[in-house]
Amino acid sequence: MWILSSVCAIGGVPIPDYILNTISYVIDFIKIGVPLLLIIFGMVDLAKAVAAKKEEDMKKYQTLFMKKLLAGAMVFFVVSITIFLLKLLDSAETNGRSTNDYDALKCIQEIIQEH
């Protein structure tokens, strides 16, 4: 089991490790599980299209499959782009000083770090 190394504190209130771990697992599920489930359900729809043997039903199910495929890609990339932007924000510099002194950004960075 993956456990975060340090305790985050926002506003002086420590956040327990199990909450941070749960958030990290939810983000991983959204990033990987949701697109995978959309693709699997899309493949089931595509199988229905093959079984339908009607041209109009096949087109309908193919369109539905493509929409689910696109939605899966969008979910994956939205989460990835959000993580990238948060990491970029965390490493931003203003007047030669790093913004690493923000506790919230440190906690976010710790939650979303690749493991």
Phi and psi restraints in degrees (value plus and minus 20) as a CYANA .aco file:
   2 TRP   PHI    -104.2   -64.2
   2 TRP   PSI     105.9   145.9
   3 ILE   PHI    -143.9  -103.9
   3 ILE   PSI     114.4   154.4
   4 LEU   PHI     -88.9   -48.9
   4 LEU   PSI     125.5   165.5
   5 SER   PHI     -96.3   -56.3
   5 SER   PSI     -52.3   -12.3
   6 SER   PHI    -151.8  -111.8
   6 SER   PSI     144.7   184.7
   7 VAL   PHI    -112.2   -72.2
   7 VAL   PSI     110.9   150.9
   8 CYS   PHI    -106.0   -66.0
   8 CYS   PSI     125.9   165.9
   9 ALA   PHI    -154.9  -114.9
   9 ALA   PSI     104.9   144.9
  10 ILE   PHI    -137.3   -97.3
  10 ILE   PSI     101.2   141.2
  11 GLY   PHI      46.2    86.2
  11 GLY   PSI       6.4    46.4
  12 GLY   PHI      63.7   103.7
  12 GLY   PSI     -23.1    16.9
  13 VAL   PHI    -119.7   -79.7
  13 VAL   PSI      96.0   136.0
  14 PRO   PHI     -91.7   -51.7
  14 PRO   PSI     121.4   161.4
  15 ILE   PHI    -122.5   -82.5
  15 ILE   PSI     104.4   144.4
  16 PRO   PHI     -82.4   -42.4
  16 PRO   PSI     131.2   171.2
  17 ASP   PHI     -80.4   -40.4
  17 ASP   PSI     -56.1   -16.1
  18 TYR   PHI     -85.9   -45.9
  18 TYR   PSI     -50.1   -10.1
  19 ILE   PHI     -90.8   -50.8
  19 ILE   PSI     -63.4   -23.4
  20 LEU   PHI     -83.9   -43.9
  20 LEU   PSI     -60.4   -20.4
  21 ASN   PHI     -84.1   -44.1
  21 ASN   PSI     -61.6   -21.6
  22 THR   PHI     -82.8   -42.8
  22 THR   PSI     -64.4   -24.4
  23 ILE   PHI     -81.3   -41.3
  23 ILE   PSI     -61.9   -21.9
  24 SER   PHI     -82.9   -42.9
  24 SER   PSI     -62.0   -22.0
  25 TYR   PHI     -86.6   -46.6
  25 TYR   PSI     -58.2   -18.2
  26 VAL   PHI     -84.3   -44.3
  26 VAL   PSI     -62.6   -22.6
  27 ILE   PHI     -82.2   -42.2
  27 ILE   PSI     -62.5   -22.5
  28 ASP   PHI     -83.5   -43.5
  28 ASP   PSI     -59.1   -19.1
  29 PHE   PHI     -85.4   -45.4
  29 PHE   PSI     -63.4   -23.4
  30 ILE   PHI     -82.5   -42.5
  30 ILE   PSI     -60.4   -20.4
  31 LYS   PHI     -91.5   -51.5
  31 LYS   PSI     -56.7   -16.7
  32 ILE   PHI    -130.7   -90.7
  32 ILE   PSI     -66.3   -26.3
  33 GLY   PHI     -89.4   -49.4
  33 GLY   PSI     -64.0   -24.0
  34 VAL   PHI     -84.1   -44.1
  34 VAL   PSI     -68.8   -28.8
  35 PRO   PHI     -81.2   -41.2
  35 PRO   PSI     -57.6   -17.6
  36 LEU   PHI     -83.3   -43.3
  36 LEU   PSI     -64.0   -24.0
  37 LEU   PHI     -84.4   -44.4
  37 LEU   PSI     -60.1   -20.1
  38 LEU   PHI     -82.8   -42.8
  38 LEU   PSI     -59.7   -19.7
  39 ILE   PHI     -87.7   -47.7
  39 ILE   PSI     -61.2   -21.2
  40 ILE   PHI     -83.6   -43.6
  40 ILE   PSI     -66.6   -26.6
  41 PHE   PHI     -86.1   -46.1
  41 PHE   PSI     -52.1   -12.1
  42 GLY   PHI     -85.3   -45.3
  42 GLY   PSI     -58.2   -18.2
  43 MET   PHI     -85.8   -45.8
  43 MET   PSI     -55.0   -15.0
  44 VAL   PHI     -84.0   -44.0
  44 VAL   PSI     -62.2   -22.2
  45 ASP   PHI     -82.6   -42.6
  45 ASP   PSI     -58.4   -18.4
  46 LEU   PHI     -86.1   -46.1
  46 LEU   PSI     -56.8   -16.8
  47 ALA   PHI     -85.0   -45.0
  47 ALA   PSI     -57.1   -17.1
  48 LYS   PHI     -82.7   -42.7
  48 LYS   PSI     -56.5   -16.5
  49 ALA   PHI     -84.6   -44.6
  49 ALA   PSI     -60.6   -20.6
  50 VAL   PHI     -86.3   -46.3
  50 VAL   PSI     -58.4   -18.4
  51 ALA   PHI     -93.8   -53.8
  51 ALA   PSI     -44.6    -4.6
  52 ALA   PHI     -87.6   -47.6
  52 ALA   PSI     -57.7   -17.7
  53 LYS   PHI      41.5    81.5
  53 LYS   PSI      -6.7    33.3
  54 LYS   PHI    -129.8   -89.8
  54 LYS   PSI     116.8   156.8
  55 GLU   PHI     -81.4   -41.4
  55 GLU   PSI     -62.8   -22.8
  56 GLU   PHI     -88.6   -48.6
  56 GLU   PSI     -56.9   -16.9
  57 ASP   PHI     -87.7   -47.7
  57 ASP   PSI     -57.9   -17.9
  58 MET   PHI     -82.5   -42.5
  58 MET   PSI     -63.5   -23.5
  59 LYS   PHI     -83.3   -43.3
  59 LYS   PSI     -61.0   -21.0
  60 LYS   PHI     -83.4   -43.4
  60 LYS   PSI     -66.5   -26.5
  61 TYR   PHI     -90.4   -50.4
  61 TYR   PSI     -53.7   -13.7
  62 GLN   PHI     -85.7   -45.7
  62 GLN   PSI     -61.0   -21.0
  63 THR   PHI     -83.9   -43.9
  63 THR   PSI     -61.5   -21.5
  64 LEU   PHI     -83.8   -43.8
  64 LEU   PSI     -59.6   -19.6
  65 PHE   PHI     -83.5   -43.5
  65 PHE   PSI     -63.7   -23.7
  66 MET   PHI     -85.0   -45.0
  66 MET   PSI     -57.4   -17.4
  67 LYS   PHI     -84.3   -44.3
  67 LYS   PSI     -61.5   -21.5
  68 LYS   PHI     -88.6   -48.6
  68 LYS   PSI     -57.5   -17.5
  69 LEU   PHI     -83.0   -43.0
  69 LEU   PSI     -64.4   -24.4
  70 LEU   PHI     -85.3   -45.3
  70 LEU   PSI     -61.3   -21.3
  71 ALA   PHI     -83.3   -43.3
  71 ALA   PSI     -60.3   -20.3
  72 GLY   PHI     -82.0   -42.0
  72 GLY   PSI     -62.6   -22.6
  73 ALA   PHI     -85.7   -45.7
  73 ALA   PSI     -59.9   -19.9
  74 MET   PHI     -84.9   -44.9
  74 MET   PSI     -62.3   -22.3
  75 VAL   PHI     -81.0   -41.0
  75 VAL   PSI     -66.0   -26.0
  76 PHE   PHI     -81.0   -41.0
  76 PHE   PSI     -67.0   -27.0
  77 PHE   PHI     -94.5   -54.5
  77 PHE   PSI     -51.6   -11.6
  78 VAL   PHI     -83.4   -43.4
  78 VAL   PSI     -65.1   -25.1
  79 VAL   PHI     -84.6   -44.6
  79 VAL   PSI     -64.1   -24.1
  80 SER   PHI     -83.9   -43.9
  80 SER   PSI     -62.3   -22.3
  81 ILE   PHI     -87.2   -47.2
  81 ILE   PSI     -58.8   -18.8
  82 THR   PHI     -82.4   -42.4
  82 THR   PSI     -64.1   -24.1
  83 ILE   PHI     -82.1   -42.1
  83 ILE   PSI     -63.3   -23.3
  84 PHE   PHI     -80.4   -40.4
  84 PHE   PSI     -65.1   -25.1
  85 LEU   PHI     -85.5   -45.5
  85 LEU   PSI     -57.6   -17.6
  86 LEU   PHI     -86.7   -46.7
  86 LEU   PSI     -59.6   -19.6
  87 LYS   PHI     -86.0   -46.0
  87 LYS   PSI     -58.6   -18.6
  88 LEU   PHI     -85.0   -45.0
  88 LEU   PSI     -62.5   -22.5
  89 LEU   PHI     -82.4   -42.4
  89 LEU   PSI     -59.4   -19.4
  90 ASP   PHI     -86.3   -46.3
  90 ASP   PSI     -53.3   -13.3
  91 SER   PHI    -116.2   -76.2
  91 SER   PSI     -14.1    25.9
  92 ALA   PHI     -86.4   -46.4
  92 ALA   PSI     131.4   171.4
  93 GLU   PHI    -140.5  -100.5
  93 GLU   PSI     121.8   161.8
  94 THR   PHI    -150.3  -110.3
  94 THR   PSI     103.9   143.9
  95 ASN   PHI      33.2    73.2
  95 ASN   PSI      18.4    58.4
  96 GLY   PHI      61.0   101.0
  96 GLY   PSI     -24.2    15.8
  97 ARG   PHI    -126.9   -86.9
  97 ARG   PSI     121.6   161.6
  98 SER   PHI     -99.9   -59.9
  98 SER   PSI     131.9   171.9
  99 THR   PHI    -109.4   -69.4
  99 THR   PSI      -1.6    38.4
 100 ASN   PHI     -86.9   -46.9
 100 ASN   PSI     -22.7    17.3
 101 ASP   PHI    -104.2   -64.2
 101 ASP   PSI     -19.3    20.7
 102 TYR   PHI    -106.0   -66.0
 102 TYR   PSI      99.6   139.6
 103 ASP   PHI     -84.2   -44.2
 103 ASP   PSI     -57.8   -17.8
 104 ALA   PHI     -83.6   -43.6
 104 ALA   PSI     -62.4   -22.4
 105 LEU   PHI     -85.4   -45.4
 105 LEU   PSI     -56.0   -16.0
 106 LYS   PHI     -83.9   -43.9
 106 LYS   PSI     -61.9   -21.9
 107 CYS   PHI     -86.5   -46.5
 107 CYS   PSI     -62.0   -22.0
 108 ILE   PHI     -82.3   -42.3
 108 ILE   PSI     -64.1   -24.1
 109 GLN   PHI     -80.0   -40.0
 109 GLN   PSI     -60.0   -20.0
 110 GLU   PHI     -89.3   -49.3
 110 GLU   PSI     -56.8   -16.8
 111 ILE   PHI     -88.0   -48.0
 111 ILE   PSI     -62.9   -22.9
 112 ILE   PHI    -114.6   -74.6
 112 ILE   PSI     -18.2    21.8
 113 GLN   PHI     -82.1   -42.1
 113 GLN   PSI     126.2   166.2
 114 GLU   PHI     -89.9   -49.9
 114 GLU   PSI     115.7   155.7
